[in-house]
Amino acid sequence: MYVLIKAGLASKWELESCYSLDEALKLYALYVRDLDIQRMQVEEMKR
């Protein structure tokens, strides 16, 4: 969950107080998916 804090998507307080584990994991999954999409777009631009 530190990845979410480092990315500025959530604070430690938010993760402890506002999000359930399921919600935090969904947020993390969305963040990772966005990174993958960005990586694919960069690869396409290089071609």
N, C-alpha and C positions, 0 to 999 in steps of 0.2 A: 504493500500500500504506500510505501515511501515514494514510489514512482509517481503516484497521483499528487503527492505533496510537492515533490520536486518540479513536476510539470505545471504546478499552479492550478490544478483542477479542483483540489480540495485541501482544506487545512487539516491538521491533526485533530483539532477540536471537532470539525465537521465529520470526519471519519468515525470518531468515537461517539459523537452525540446525535448526529443527524441521519447518518446512513446506516442501514442494516448491512450485514455482510453481503447479502445477495445484491443489493444496490451498488455497493462499492465494487464488487467483482464485475458487474455489468459496466460500470463506468470505466474500469480498467480495460475490459475487453473492447469497448468502443475506442478508447485511446490507442490501444495496440493496433486495431483495425485501421484507424486513421493514419498511423505511422506507416503501416504496410502500403496503403494507398498512395501516400506521398512518395514512398520509396519506388513504387512501380512507375509513378509519373515521371520521376527523375530519370529512371532507366529508359523510358520511352523517349524522353527528350534527348538523351544521349545518342540515340539511334538515328 
